Amino acid sequence: MRWGRRRNPSARLATPDIAGVCLRASVFPKKMNLSPSRQSIRIRHTKCGLRDSMNWQYEEIRLSFRIGAKTLGQSRIKGMNCHAHISQLTPADARQPPEQLMKSHKATLARLATCPIEKPLPILSRAGRWYRYVPEHFPHFLTEIKGDFDAYLSRTFSRNARKKFRRIINRWSRRQGGEIRWREYRTLDEIREFLPLARTVSEKTMQHRLLNRGITEGGRREAAILEEARNGVARGYLLFDGDQPVVYNYGYLSPGGVMTLEYGGYDPALRDWSIGTLLDYLVIQRAHDDPEIHMIDFGEGDGE
């Protein structure tokens, strides 16, 4: 979601995306509970006061030109960028830009990467002296971690859904000879071990092959993951079929105890085993025993 100044009647907002993509208004799941199958009852929620929790920063903002999920190019412009997590925002934050901050920095653009809404917003509308541009609406999945895991399952899922999870677990356990092998990786040495294993899974996914989305070798993406490991906020997860990794998740911890799962994927040859759902289940179970994690952010859009 972006605001741009109306300079004259024919002014337009700074370089919009093509064919919907950069996000920017989102749909919150009811009670912020995520099913490990990533199916959730959703409600549309959607304050724009200058609250400290919004963490506005004046910096370079990249505006992408995309068709579907494919990025064709980018334009860069200085503006106010909101670094608050979606769980810290409310629908009122989508109504007005931070005008005082924008004036002090002489900024003509403000960006909310994602914000909850009460109802769909028009793609382009006026907000006082500004244009508000909303290129996309989508579901955004969060799981709140509180209490114990069994209580979480009981309050979140029906009896039939819990039976389904048990069937997935038991079926995979039988394939593995009675014991499910999976692992969490945290330290720098562990993350160095995790990366090449996760990459073997990532390279099999469509997102990796077509969109270069996932665990890649070298470059800024791997450097960022290693830096997160040095800072003690990295979390890597692998599920194995025998000795072979077949599902991976990678996330990092933010202030406030939010673990954002940034990358994930599974071997498509085993999709009928619901192994993505299984690893999500195990990650949520482990998070209930981790005092540092208070919420898991599974990200935007629909997944397995």
N, C-alpha and C positions, 0 to 999 in steps of 0.2 A: 504494500500500500504506500502510495507516495503523494506528497503535496507539492505543487509547483506554483509560483507566483503568477497571477494574471497581469501581465504587463500592459496589455491593451486588448480590445475586444477579439482580436484574432489570435491572441497568444495561445500556445499549446503547452502541455506538460512535457517536461524534458524527456526526450527519447523513450517512448513507450515500447514495451515488448510486442512481438508479433505472435498472434495465435495463442494467447494466454499462457503465462508461465512465469513467473517470478514470484508468485504467490500473493498473496498478500491480504487476504481476509481468510479466516479459517473457520472450521466447524469444530466445536468442542464436544467430546463424548460426554454423555450424561454421567455425573458423579466422578468424572475423570477416571473411570475404571476401564481397563483394556482387557479384552479377552485375548488369551494367547493366540487365538486364531485370527486376531486383529479384526474381528467383527464386533461392533459395539453399538448400543443404542446411542443415537446422537441427538443433541439439541443444538440449535443455533443460539449462541450467546453473542454478543459481540460486546476509563476516565481519561479529555486529553489534557489533564493538568500537568504541571511541571513537577511531578513527584520524583524524588531521588531514585526510587526503584526503577524508573524508566531508563536511567543510564544513557542519556543522549550524549553522543560524541560527534564532534565536527571532524569529518574524515572523508577520504575518497570513497565514493559509492559507485559500484559497477552496475550498469544497466544493461541487461542482456537482450539480444535479439534472438528469439527462438521460434522454432516450429515444433510443436509438441515438446518433447524433452530434449531435442537437439539444439544446441547453442550454435548460432551462425556467426555471432560477433558480439562485441561489447563496446559500450561507451562509458567513459569515466567522468564523474563530475563531483566536486566538493559539496558536501551538504551535511545535515544532521542525521545521524544514523542511530536508531534505538537498539540497544544491546540487551534490553530486558527479556527474560524468558517469557513465553506465552502465558505461563501460569501466573505471572505477576501482573498481567494486563487485564483490562476489562473492556466491554464494548464502548464505553465513553472515550477511551483513548483513540478511537478511530475517527472522532468527530472533528477535532481541530488540531492543527500542527502546533509545535512549540514556538509560537511567534516571537517571544522575547529572546530565546536562544538564537533563533534564526536571524533576528535583527542584529544581535551583538556580533555574530560571525559573518554578517552580510550574505547569508545562505539563501538560495532560492529553491532548495529542495530538501525535503525531510522524508525519511523512509522508515516504515514499520515493516520488518521482514514478514511478520505474521501477527495476527491479532484476532481474538475471538469476536464474534459478531452475534447479534440477536436475530438478524434476518439478512438475506442477500442484499448487497449494496450495489448501486449502479456502477458501471465500469468507469464512467467519468462524470463528476458532479462538482458543484461549487461548495466550498466550505469557507464562508466569509470572503476574504480577499484572495483565496487560494483555489486551485483546482485539486481535487482528490481523484487519484487514478487507482483503480482496483483491478488488476489484470486477471485475478483468479480467485475462485472460492474452492475450498477443499476440506476434507476431514483431517483433523490432527489428533493423534492418539496419545493419551497420557495415562499412566497407571500410578495411582497414589499408593505409597508403601506405608502401611500402618498396621499395628497388631501383628498377629501371626499369620502364616500362610494358609492354614486350614480355614481360619476365619475369613480371610480374603476370598477363598474359593466359594465358601458358603454364601457370602453376601453378594458375590458378583455373578455367579453362574447358577443355572438351574441344575436340578439333579441329573437330567439327561446330558447336559453339557459336561458335567463332572464325570459321568460314566464314559463319555466319549474320550476325554483325556486319559482316563485309566486304560481304555482299550488301546490308544496310541502308545502309551508307555509299555503296556504288557506285550504288545505285538513286537515293538522294537527290542524289548528286553529278550524275548525268545530268539530273535534273529542274532543277538549278541551272546547267546549262550547263558542268559540269566543275569547279566550285569551290564548296565548302560555305562559306556565310557564317555565322559565329557570332562572339560577342564576350564577353569577360570585362570586368566593371566593378568598380573598386575605390575610387577616390578620391571625395571628396564631390561634385565636379562630375560625375564619371562616373555616380555613383549617382543624382544628380538627373536625368540624361539617361535612365537605366535605368528609373526608376519609372513614368513615363507609358507607356513602351513595354511594360513587363511588365504593366501594368494592362489594356492592350487585350487581352492574352491571358487574363489572370486572369478578366476579366468574362465570358468565353465558357464558363468551366468550371462544372460543376454545384456544386462546392464553394463557389464564389464566390456563385452565384445563390441557392442554398438555405441555405447555412450561413455566409455572410459570411466565408469562409475564403480568404485570398489577399491580393493587393496592393490595398489600398483607398486612396482619395484622402483626404489630410489625416488628422487624428486621431492617437491614440497610436501606432498601428502604423507609420505613415509617419514619425512623429517618432523612434521607436526605431531605425528603419532609418537615418535620417539621422545620428543620434547614433553608431551603429556605424560609419558611414562616416567621421565626424570622428575616431573613435578608431582608424581604420586597420584594422578587423577585418571590414568588409563585403565580400561577394563576390556579385556579380550575374552571371548568365549568360543570354544570349539566342541562340536559333537563328532564322535568317531564311529565309523563302521569298521570294526576290527581295528586295524592300525591306520586306516585312511580317514582324514578329516572330510566330512561331508556337509557340514553346516558351520557357518561362522557368524558371529556378531562382534562388532567393535563399538565401544562407546567411551565417553569421557565424563568426568564429574565436574559440575559447575558449582559456584558458590550457592548455598541454599540446599545442597544435597540432591540436585537434579542430575540424573545420569541420562545423557543423550546418546541413543544408539545411532551412530553416524553411518556405519556401513554394515551390511549383512547380506547373506546369500546362501544358497544351498545347491547341491548337485542335482540338476534337473532330472537325471536318470532315476532318482529316488523320490520324486515328488509324491508318488502314491503312498508313501510311508508317513506323510505329514511331518517330516523331520524339522521343518522350519517352525511349526507349531510346538513341537517337542522341545526344541532349544529355547524358544521364548518362555515356555512353561518353567524350564529349569532355571533360566536367568531370573525370572520373577521370584521363584522359590528362594534362590540364593540371596536376592536383594532383601528379602524379609529378615535375613540373618546378618545383614551388613548395616551397622549403625550410621554409616556415612551416606546411605542412599535413602531419600525420602520420596522420590518420584522417579519414574522412568518415562522418558520421552521417546516414543517409537517413531516420531516424525509424522510427516504429512502424506496424504494420499492413501490409497488402498493397497494392502499387501496380503500375503498369505494368511 
